[in-house]
Amino acid sequence: PLYDPFCGSGTILCEAYLMASRTPAGILRKRFGFQRLPDFDPVAWERVEKQASKGITIPPKGLVSGSDHSAAAVRASSRNCAAIDPAGRILISRRDVFDLKSLEGRAIICNPPYGIRSEKHTDLSEFYARFGDFLKRRCQGAQAFIYFGDRRYIKCIGLRPSWKRPLSNGGLDGRLVKIELY
């Protein structure tokens, strides 16, 4: 099971659900530019779409879930997830990460706050230290994949990453970090 404790608008939850359901990329789009080409064959395209749709499955309820402390974020996430999961199999709740009892044995994938809002910078060292303590104490057997938009916070979490990958997001030169929790 996948959990995003900072789900925001639900991007990670939506992408994870689409992957879990084996939904082909782009299948939800109504139109593509190539459909306006002079030699476009709508009958062939319809066959391709039908074939691609055959592999779509329905993941179990709760396989993908998340939370956020912000009511506005939970509303946005719920709205976005409902667009791809009208049956409500993606579970979303309003909850602060530090109030979660346990995420043992899960894949934790998240994009926590960076502390960067326009010109105003906030120091989140203590937040990341607390988050690291949460991971150590309540997430045994889990794997955490955390995007750090500000790389200086990697050390603040107090856990040794098994790997780090460069990842640009919104112009930020961040790192995606994998942490094995025992």
N, C-alpha and C positions, 0 to 999 in steps of 0.2 A: 504493500500500500504506500501511496505517495501523500505527503503532507507538506503544505506551504504555510508556515505560521505568519507570513507577512504577505498575504495574497493580493493586497491592493486591488487592482481592477480585474484580476483573475487570469492574466495572460498565461502564467505557468500552469494553472489548473486546466484551462481550455486546451492548451497544447498537449498536456499529459493525457487528457481524456481522448483527444483525437488520435494520439498514438496508441493508447490502450484499446480503442475501438477499431483500430486498423483502418481508419478513415484516410483515404488517399489525399495527399496534399492538393489543395485547390478544388476539390470536388464540390465544395459549398459555394464556389463562385458561380454567378449567373452567366457572366460573359467573359470571354477572353479576346484579346486583340486579334489573334489569328482567325477568329470566326468572321472577320470582315475581309479576309483575303479572297481574291477572285476564285481561287481553286478550292476553297473550303468545301468539304463534303459533310453536310449535316447528318446524313444517315450513318456514315462511318463514325462520326463523333458520338452519336447516340449509342452505337455499339460499344465504343470505348468506355463511355460513362457507365453503361450497364455492367460491363465486365468488371470495372474498377469497384463498383458498388457491391458486388457479390461478396467481397471479403470483409465487409464491415460487420463488426460484432457489437454486442451490447455488454460493456463492462459491468461487473457487480456494483451495487450501491456502496459507496464509501471507499472504493478502490482509490479514488482521487478525492482528496479533501483538503480543506484549508481554513484559515481564520485570519482575522485582522482586528486590531484594537479600535479601528475607526469605523463608525457606523456608515459613513459615506462610502468608504472603500468596500464594505460588505455589500451594500446596495449595488454598487457598480459591478462587483464581482458576480453577484447573484444574477444580475441582468445579463451580463456577458455570457456566463455559463449556461443560462437558460436558452440562449440562442442556439447552442449546439447540443444541449442536453435537456430537452423539454420535460423528460420524465423525472428530473431532479436526482440523478444518481451521483452527481458531484455534491458533496456535503460541505457547506460553508457556514461558519458561525462567527459571531462577534466575540472575540476573546483576546486578551492580551497574552502574548507568548509566555510570559512568566507565570500565568495562571493555569497553564496546561499541566495536567497531572503527569502525563507520560507520552512519549512518542517512541517507545521501545520497538525495535525491529522494523522500523519504517525507513523509507527513503525520504529524507527531508531535503526539499529543494526550495531555495528561497533567495530573495533579493532584498535584504534588509535595508534600512535607511542608510544613506551616505553622509548625511549632515550637510549636504550642499543644496541650498535653495537660493538661486540667483546670486546676489552678492553676499548673502549672509551665510557664514559657515558655523556649524555647531560641532563641538567636540563630542564625539560619541564613544570615547575610550571606555568609560564606565559601562555604557550600554553593552558594548561588545564583550567586556569582561563578564558581565551578568549573563549574557547569552551563552558564552562559553561554559559557565558554571551550570546553566540549565541543561545544555547538551550533555555534559559529564554526568550529571546526577539523574536525569530523567529520560535519557535516550539510549540506554544500553542496547547494543546489538543493531543500532541504526547506522545508516550511512548518510552523512550530510553533505550536500552540494550547495555551497554558499557563494553568491556573487558579491565580491567586494568592489564597489565603485571607487572606494578610496583604499588603496593597498596598505596604508599604514595601520589599518585596523586588523589585518590578518594576525599580527602578533598579539594584539589585545585580547583575542578570543582565548588564548592560553591552551590551545590544542595544536598538535603537530599534523599538518596536512599530509595526506599520502601523495597528493600531487596538486600542482597549481598550473592553470592554463591561462594565457593572455586572452582576454575577451573584451572587446570594445562594445559599449552599450551607451547610446545617446551621446557619443563623443567622449565618454569617459574611458580612460585606459585602465580598465579594471582587471581583476583576476577571478576566475572561477576556481574554487578550492574544494577538494574532496577530503572529508575527514571521516575516518572509520572510528566508530564509538564502541568501546568494549565494556 
